Structure formats: structure tokens, C-alpha cells
């Protein structure tokens, strides 16, 4: 087999493939066997029909067509490897010449991954956040740990922000209670704003067994509409936090003293901030490179991925959404091409999990199975 490549654009090539008929013979044999198992001819068992009889009944041309269709992926993949092409998307195939027992010539037009020219990274400067851990950072983490190990104690007092309450709720519209609009024994942290608007304001200052009503926009209502919510206070609890001492350190960690716990928190925060700084540096560098490096993107590949995305959402005719998705996919492809080039150029080491994820994602884009990629 011989092959040559003609460049159509930065992202598309034409592969000229000349196949010796001897290379096609295994596929011709397979085609005869396949047809023999499909056709029914009196006097012959399926799979045992002679070649001459198949030529007579279905024609030699049909056999050659099936053989070529079966062999095309192999010849195409071999040509791509021989010419160091990383093809993308679906190829367009055109049989240019087919002479029985002589030669088969065909052309394949296909998108390829573009070449990306990388700059001198030693001359690039990017800004990242400082990784220094402050005393306030440590205190914030210790306080979160105190809250986690705090206990709730029932108290008799008016409700304040930060209290934990048990309440009964009901909602009405035009005087009629809505379906599923009532619930009893709800636990709620006052000031968390995790339920209907207006609830926190209504609860503050309430006394045990007091009932309050307020109007608010309920879920599913249009702007400007409102319903009436009735809240009954059944219990008030206050969170009591453990004292900051060595006993707390033993309770909340594997350490014996508060000083050891404090030091461990500081170390963990330092490691976390260093990781965040690394991610920020990567993102900032990628953003800078995408803004400064020209990266060609195959239009056909973008269209294929956009169509597939919109088809899943059943929005193929949504032109505005198509433009948004097209931009997202174009930027995603540029980032992939850029990162692929950096990984190869800088010999970046990746974990097995990262490699598996990359192979699955990239193989789908290149119309290949992950084990072949």
C-alpha cells in the first residue's frame, strides 16, 4: 500500500491511498464468506456457496464493494499512521479507481489536529494569589471545627439570629391552603435564609408557641404574586460551643494539645493554598496562551459536536443557542489542542486516572475506541 498527503488547509488534508490487490485479498475472502452465509441458493448450504456461484448470483462487483468497505478502515488508519496524522471526526471517502485483480485507489478527506506553536515559557509571567496562611485563616477553620462539635440546648427566650428553632409552617393562597403547603416540626437555623423569603424576619423576636403570618412569593408564583405563610414557634435551641483548650483538641482530632491542632490546620491550609495557586497558575497561563496563540479549529468537527450537543437537548433549530454552544466547543477544542501540545512538548507526567479520562474524551472526538487511541 502506498499513500501520500495533500494539504487542503491547516486543519484538513486529502490522503491519496493506492492499495495493491494482494492487500485486498483477505477482505475479498471475508466478503465471499459473509455473502455465502447470507444468500440462499438451492443445493448449497449457507456458508458453503462457491465463489463462482456468488459471482453469478450477486456479481463480482458486489463482492468487491463489500471487501473495500471492510478494508477501508484498515487502509485509512495505516495511511494516517504512516504520515503521522492525528485525524479528527468522520472522513469523506471517494473511490477513484477500481480495477479487478489490479489496483484500488481512493481519496480520503479528513480533519486533522492542527500544529500549535508554543512560546518560550521562561519569558512568560503570570500573577497568582499569595499562599501565605494568616492567623485569621487558621481561626476560621478552628471555629468551623468548634461549630461542628457544638451541641444544641433548648432554651426559653425570644428568638435571635443564629438560634435553631423548631417550627410548624403552612401556606395559603386566597385563603385556601395549597397542596403540600404545610409541614410540622421543621428544624431551621434563623438567619440562614434557606427557606421562603421573609421567614427570618418573622422569626426574630418570636416567643414560644407564638404564631405569625407574613406574605411572600411562593415557589412557582409569577413576579408580583404572593401567598400567606403562617409560622408557629415550637422550640428554641442555642448552639453551645466547646471551649478552646487541649480537651477540645482531643475531642475534635487525633492531637493531644490545641497547639498541635493549630499547627496541623496551618499546614493543611498551606498545602491547600499551594494547590489552589497551582490551579490558578495553570488557568491563568492557559487563558493567556489562548488569547495570544492562533489555533486553527476544524469547522466540520465543531459542527459535528454542536449538532450532537443540540440534538441531545432537542434544540437543533435554536440558532441563538447554537452560537453559544459553537463558541464553547471552539474554545474547548482550542484548549485541548494547546494542552495536548504542551504535554508532549514538556513531557508532562500524568496519573493513570487522568490518562484514562483523557483517552476516553479524546477517542470520542477522534471517532475511535479508547483502546485503539
PASE-924766 format. One record per residue (C-alpha): x, y, z; residue number from 1; residue in one letter. Coordinates in steps of 0.1 Angstrom, whole numbers. Layout:
BEGIN
{rec {X Y Z} NUM a} ...
// end
This chain:
BEGIN
{rec {0 0 0} 1 x} {rec {12 35 -9} 2 x} {rec {-1 68 5} 3 x} {rec {5 105 1} 4 x} {rec {-10 136 17} 5 x} {rec {-22 168 2} 6 x} {rec {-28 198 24} 7 x} {rec {-62 214 20} 8 x} {rec {-59 238 50} 9 x} {rec {-43 240 84} 10 x} {rec {-69 215 97} 11 x} {rec {-79 194 67} 12 x} {rec {-59 171 44} 13 x} {rec {-66 148 14} 14 x} {rec {-50 113 18} 15 x} {rec {-43 95 -15} 16 x} {rec {-42 58 -10} 17 x} {rec {-31 32 -36} 18 x} {rec {-39 -4 -24} 19 x} {rec {-22 -34 -40} 20 x} {rec {-48 -60 -49} 21 x} {rec {-29 -86 -28} 22 x} {rec {-36 -64 2} 23 x} {rec {-73 -65 -6} 24 x} {rec {-74 -103 -10} 25 x} {rec {-81 -111 27} 26 x} {rec {-111 -87 27} 27 x} {rec {-123 -103 -6} 28 x} {rec {-122 -137 10} 29 x} {rec {-141 -124 40} 30 x} {rec {-167 -108 17} 31 x} {rec {-173 -141 -1} 32 x} {rec {-177 -159 31} 33 x} {rec {-201 -133 45} 34 x} {rec {-222 -133 14} 35 x} {rec {-222 -171 13} 36 x} {rec {-237 -171 48} 37 x} {rec {-264 -146 38} 38 x} {rec {-278 -158 5} 39 x} {rec {-300 -188 -1} 40 x} {rec {-292 -210 -32} 41 x} {rec {-309 -244 -36} 42 x} {rec {-285 -272 -34} 43 x} {rec {-260 -253 -13} 44 x} {rec {-258 -249 25} 45 x} {rec {-253 -215 39} 46 x} {rec {-216 -206 41} 47 x} {rec {-208 -233 15} 48 x} {rec {-217 -214 -17} 49 x} {rec {-188 -214 -42} 50 x} {rec {-173 -182 -54} 51 x} {rec {-183 -187 -90} 52 x} {rec {-220 -191 -79} 53 x} {rec {-218 -159 -58} 54 x} {rec {-203 -141 -88} 55 x} {rec {-232 -153 -109} 56 x} {rec {-259 -145 -85} 57 x} {rec {-248 -112 -68} 58 x} {rec {-220 -102 -91} 59 x} {rec {-183 -98 -86} 60 x} {rec {-188 -60 -82} 61 x} {rec {-209 -65 -51} 62 x} {rec {-182 -87 -36} 63 x} {rec {-155 -60 -43} 64 x} {rec {-177 -33 -28} 65 x} {rec {-181 -52 4} 66 x} {rec {-144 -60 5} 67 x} {rec {-134 -24 0} 68 x} {rec {-159 -12 27} 69 x} {rec {-144 -38 51} 70 x} {rec {-109 -29 43} 71 x} {rec {-112 9 42} 72 x} {rec {-108 15 79} 73 x} {rec {-76 -6 80} 74 x} {rec {-61 11 49} 75 x} {rec {-71 46 61} 76 x} {rec {-57 40 96} 77 x} {rec {-25 27 82} 78 x} {rec {-21 57 59} 79 x} {rec {-28 81 88} 80 x} {rec {-1 64 109} 81 x} {rec {24 63 81} 82 x} {rec {20 100 75} 83 x} {rec {19 109 113} 84 x} {rec {-16 123 110} 85 x} {rec {-39 126 141} 86 x} {rec {-72 126 123} 87 x} {rec {-104 141 138} 88 x} {rec {-141 134 131} 89 x} {rec {-156 115 102} 90 x} {rec {-136 110 70} 91 x} {rec {-151 116 35} 92 x} {rec {-141 87 11} 93 x} {rec {-141 87 -27} 94 x} {rec {-131 56 -47} 95 x} {rec {-111 70 -76} 96 x} {rec {-102 37 -94} 97 x} {rec {-111 1 -90} 98 x} {rec {-97 -25 -114} 99 x} {rec {-104 -61 -106} 100 x} {rec {-72 -80 -99} 101 x} {rec {-51 -49 -105} 102 x} {rec {-55 -19 -82} 103 x} {rec {-77 1 -59} 104 x} {rec {-72 39 -55} 105 x} {rec {-92 61 -32} 106 x} {rec {-90 95 -16} 107 x} {rec {-99 104 19} 108 x} {rec {-106 140 31} 109 x} {rec {-105 144 68} 110 x} {rec {-98 170 95} 111 x} {rec {-66 167 115} 112 x} {rec {-53 182 147} 113 x} {rec {-36 215 139} 114 x} {rec {0 223 147} 115 x} {rec {4 246 177} 116 x} {rec {35 267 181} 117 x} {rec {44 272 217} 118 x} {rec {61 303 231} 119 x} {rec {92 304 253} 120 x} {rec {76 297 287} 121 x} {rec {106 311 305} 122 x} {rec {97 345 293} 123 x} {rec {61 344 304} 124 x} {rec {50 360 337} 125 x} {rec {16 354 353} 126 x} {rec {1 367 386} 127 x} {rec {-12 344 413} 128 x} {rec {-26 348 448} 129 x} {rec {-2 347 478} 130 x} {rec {-1 313 495} 131 x} {rec {6 327 530} 132 x} {rec {-18 315 557} 133 x} {rec {-29 341 581} 134 x} {rec {-38 337 618} 135 x} {rec {-74 346 608} 136 x} {rec {-74 317 582} 137 x} {rec {-65 293 610} 138 x} {rec {-90 308 634} 139 x} {rec {-118 304 608} 140 x} {rec {-110 267 604} 141 x} {rec {-108 261 641} 142 x} {rec {-141 279 646} 143 x} {rec {-157 258 620} 144 x} {rec {-145 227 639} 145 x} {rec {-160 241 671} 146 x} {rec {-193 246 654} 147 x} {rec {-192 210 641} 148 x} {rec {-187 197 676} 149 x} {rec {-211 221 692} 150 x} {rec {-243 209 710} 151 x} {rec {-278 223 708} 152 x} {rec {-295 231 741} 153 x} {rec {-332 240 745} 154 x} {rec {-337 275 760} 155 x} {rec {-366 297 769} 156 x} {rec {-361 330 753} 157 x} {rec {-371 352 724} 158 x} {rec {-357 341 690} 159 x} {rec {-324 357 679} 160 x} {rec {-304 353 647} 161 x} {rec {-282 322 649} 162 x} {rec {-307 303 671} 163 x} {rec {-320 269 660} 164 x} {rec {-358 267 661} 165 x} {rec {-385 240 656} 166 x} {rec {-414 254 637} 167 x} {rec {-447 245 620} 168 x} {rec {-454 261 587} 169 x} {rec {-485 264 564} 170 x} {rec {-490 284 532} 171 x} {rec {-523 297 518} 172 x} {rec {-533 315 486} 173 x} {rec {-566 334 486} 174 x} {rec {-574 319 520} 175 x} {rec {-570 283 507} 176 x} {rec {-542 261 519} 177 x} {rec {-521 250 489} 178 x} {rec {-514 213 483} 179 x} {rec {-483 202 502} 180 x} {rec {-481 236 518} 181 x} {rec {-479 226 554} 182 x} {rec {-453 209 575} 183 x} {rec {-447 204 612} 184 x} {rec {-416 200 633} 185 x} {rec {-392 217 609} 186 x} {rec {-357 224 622} 187 x} {rec {-343 257 610} 188 x} {rec {-313 279 617} 189 x} {rec {-325 315 620} 190 x} {rec {-307 338 596} 191 x} {rec {-296 311 572} 192 x} {rec {-322 323 546} 193 x} {rec {-327 287 534} 194 x} {rec {-364 288 532} 195 x} {rec {-391 312 520} 196 x} {rec {-383 349 519} 197 x} {rec {-395 368 550} 198 x} {rec {-392 338 573} 199 x} {rec {-361 350 591} 200 x} {rec {-376 384 597} 201 x} {rec {-408 369 611} 202 x} {rec {-390 345 634} 203 x} {rec {-367 371 651} 204 x} {rec {-383 382 684} 205 x} {rec {-409 355 684} 206 x} {rec {-419 338 717} 207 x} {rec {-426 301 723} 208 x} {rec {-460 290 708} 209 x} {rec {-464 324 692} 210 x} {rec {-480 325 657} 211 x} {rec {-470 349 630} 212 x} {rec {-483 355 594} 213 x} {rec {-465 372 566} 214 x} {rec {-469 375 528} 215 x} {rec {-442 363 504} 216 x} {rec {-438 350 469} 217 x} {rec {-441 312 469} 218 x} {rec {-423 287 447} 219 x} {rec {-439 286 412} 220 x} {rec {-455 320 415} 221 x} {rec {-451 348 390} 222 x} {rec {-434 380 398} 223 x} {rec {-457 402 419} 224 x} {rec {-479 373 432} 225 x} {rec {-478 363 468} 226 x} {rec {-492 339 493} 227 x} {rec {-497 339 531} 228 x} {rec {-474 319 553} 229 x} {rec {-482 311 589} 230 x} {rec {-454 301 612} 231 x} {rec {-457 287 648} 232 x} {rec {-427 286 671} 233 x} {rec {-425 252 689} 234 x} {rec {-390 253 704} 235 x} {rec {-358 274 706} 236 x} {rec {-323 259 708} 237 x} {rec {-290 276 712} 238 x} {rec {-257 262 700} 239 x} {rec {-231 258 727} 240 x} {rec {-196 256 715} 241 x} {rec {-168 237 733} 242 x} {rec {-140 257 749} 243 x} {rec {-108 261 730} 244 x} {rec {-84 240 750} 245 x} {rec {-65 207 749} 246 x} {rec {-97 188 757} 247 x} {rec {-113 202 726} 248 x} {rec {-82 192 705} 249 x} {rec {-85 156 718} 250 x} {rec {-123 156 710} 251 x} {rec {-120 170 675} 252 x} {rec {-88 155 663} 253 x} {rec {-60 129 669} 254 x} {rec {-39 155 686} 255 x} {rec {-33 159 724} 256 x} {rec {-29 197 725} 257 x} {rec {-46 227 710} 258 x} {rec {-11 239 698} 259 x} {rec {-7 207 678} 260 x} {rec {-41 210 663} 261 x} {rec {-34 246 654} 262 x} {rec {-1 237 637} 263 x} {rec {-18 209 617} 264 x} {rec {-46 232 605} 265 x} {rec {-19 257 593} 266 x} {rec {0 230 574} 267 x} {rec {-32 217 557} 268 x} {rec {-42 252 547} 269 x} {rec {-7 259 533} 270 x} {rec {-9 227 512} 271 x} {rec {-44 236 500} 272 x} {rec {-34 271 491} 273 x} {rec {-4 258 472} 274 x} {rec {-26 235 452} 275 x} {rec {-51 263 446} 276 x} {rec {-22 285 435} 277 x} {rec {-10 259 411} 278 x} {rec {-45 255 396} 279 x} {rec {-48 293 393} 280 x} {rec {-14 295 376} 281 x} {rec {-25 268 351} 282 x} {rec {-58 285 344} 283 x} {rec {-41 320 340} 284 x} {rec {-14 306 317} 285 x} {rec {-40 288 296} 286 x} {rec {-61 319 293} 287 x} {rec {-30 340 283} 288 x} {rec {-19 314 257} 289 x} {rec {-54 311 242} 290 x} {rec {-55 349 239} 291 x} {rec {-21 352 222} 292 x} {rec {-16 320 202} 293 x} {rec {-35 314 169} 294 x} {rec {-50 280 169} 295 x} {rec {-70 268 139} 296 x} {rec {-101 247 147} 297 x} {rec {-117 223 121} 298 x} {rec {-151 237 112} 299 x} {rec {-165 203 104} 300 x} {rec {-156 189 138} 301 x} {rec {-171 219 155} 302 x} {rec {-203 215 136} 303 x} {rec {-205 177 144} 304 x} {rec {-200 184 181} 305 x} {rec {-225 213 181} 306 x} {rec {-251 192 163} 307 x} {rec {-246 163 187} 308 x} {rec {-250 186 217} 309 x} {rec {-281 203 204} 310 x} {rec {-297 170 193} 311 x} {rec {-294 157 229} 312 x} {rec {-312 189 241} 313 x} {rec {-337 187 212} 314 x} {rec {-327 223 202} 315 x} {rec {-313 218 167} 316 x} {rec {-333 248 154} 317 x} {rec {-323 272 182} 318 x} {rec {-299 295 163} 319 x} {rec {-290 317 193} 320 x} {rec {-282 287 215} 321 x} {rec {-263 271 186} 322 x} {rec {-240 302 185} 323 x} {rec {-234 299 223} 324 x} {rec {-226 262 221} 325 x} {rec {-204 267 190} 326 x} {rec {-183 293 208} 327 x} {rec {-180 270 239} 328 x} {rec {-169 240 218} 329 x} {rec {-145 260 197} 330 x} {rec {-128 273 229} 331 x} {rec {-128 238 244} 332 x} {rec {-111 224 212} 333 x} {rec {-85 251 213} 334 x} {rec {-77 244 249} 335 x} {rec {-75 206 242} 336 x} {rec {-51 212 212} 337 x} {rec {-30 235 233} 338 x} {rec {-28 213 263} 339 x} {rec {-20 182 242} 340 x} {rec {9 201 226} 341 x} {rec {22 213 260} 342 x} {rec {20 178 275} 343 x} {rec {40 163 246} 344 x} {rec {65 192 244} 345 x} {rec {72 194 281} 346 x} {rec {69 156 288} 347 x} {rec {44 162 315} 348 x} {rec {37 132 337} 349 x} {rec {0 124 344} 350 x} {rec {-17 99 367} 351 x} {rec {-34 68 354} 352 x} {rec {-69 83 362} 353 x} {rec {-61 115 343} 354 x} {rec {-48 94 314} 355 x} {rec {-79 72 313} 356 x} {rec {-102 103 314} 357 x} {rec {-81 119 286} 358 x} {rec {-82 88 264} 359 x} {rec {-120 84 267} 360 x} {rec {-127 120 259} 361 x} {rec {-102 123 231} 362 x} {rec {-111 89 215} 363 x} {rec {-147 100 212} 364 x} {rec {-135 132 195} 365 x} {rec {-113 112 170} 366 x} {rec {-141 87 163} 367 x} {rec {-120 58 178} 368 x} {rec {-125 34 207} 369 x} {rec {-103 42 237} 370 x} {rec {-83 10 234} 371 x} {rec {-73 20 198} 372 x} {rec {-64 56 206} 373 x} 
// end
